[in-house]
Amino acid sequence: AGRDMGGNTILSDEIGANFGYGSAYGFPFDDLIANFNKNYAAGVNSMYLHGYSYAYSPEAQWPGFHAFGSDIPGPFSSRMPEWEHINDITGYIDRTQYVLQQGVQKTDVAIYQPTYNASYGAPYYTDTGLTEAGYSYQFFTRSLFNLDSAVIKDGVLNPDGPGYRAMIINNVSSMAVETIDKLIEYANAG
């Protein structure tokens, strides 16, 4: 929501720095592409592969230097056996990102839920009802109400941006008076 309300076009993410695979060469490309696709579905449109380890350093042993240790997969270099497929993979990434960076992302619902964020490590919203019904959503924070783009026109919040048609107030037990005033303004504007 921050990118779209702020009028930006790019939302980037570093991908491939995953501890779950347990070795420096353990992240298969098909799993990597699945991770890309999940990020694309969430609105990311510019991916960066995690790291590129150079093969040499004074202490390096076979198969060469790995700057991120042996527990983080993906040096993403010619030392990986599947590297022969990298042109196919980067071609897919290039084409997908090009398409995703065109136009303006539209989102059905803004969910105001100020108590959780990525640093808490908790899920933002676990109800699957919206997505099962075919609606898209983004999380709205208090500071987004202060942007010049945070206006209602013809019953739509930021019609030139995400174009939210509804807002859910989720799990909120208190809020600032300014936020309440803004929500009342939105309700009165449709």
Disulfide bonds with the S-S distance in Angstrom:
none
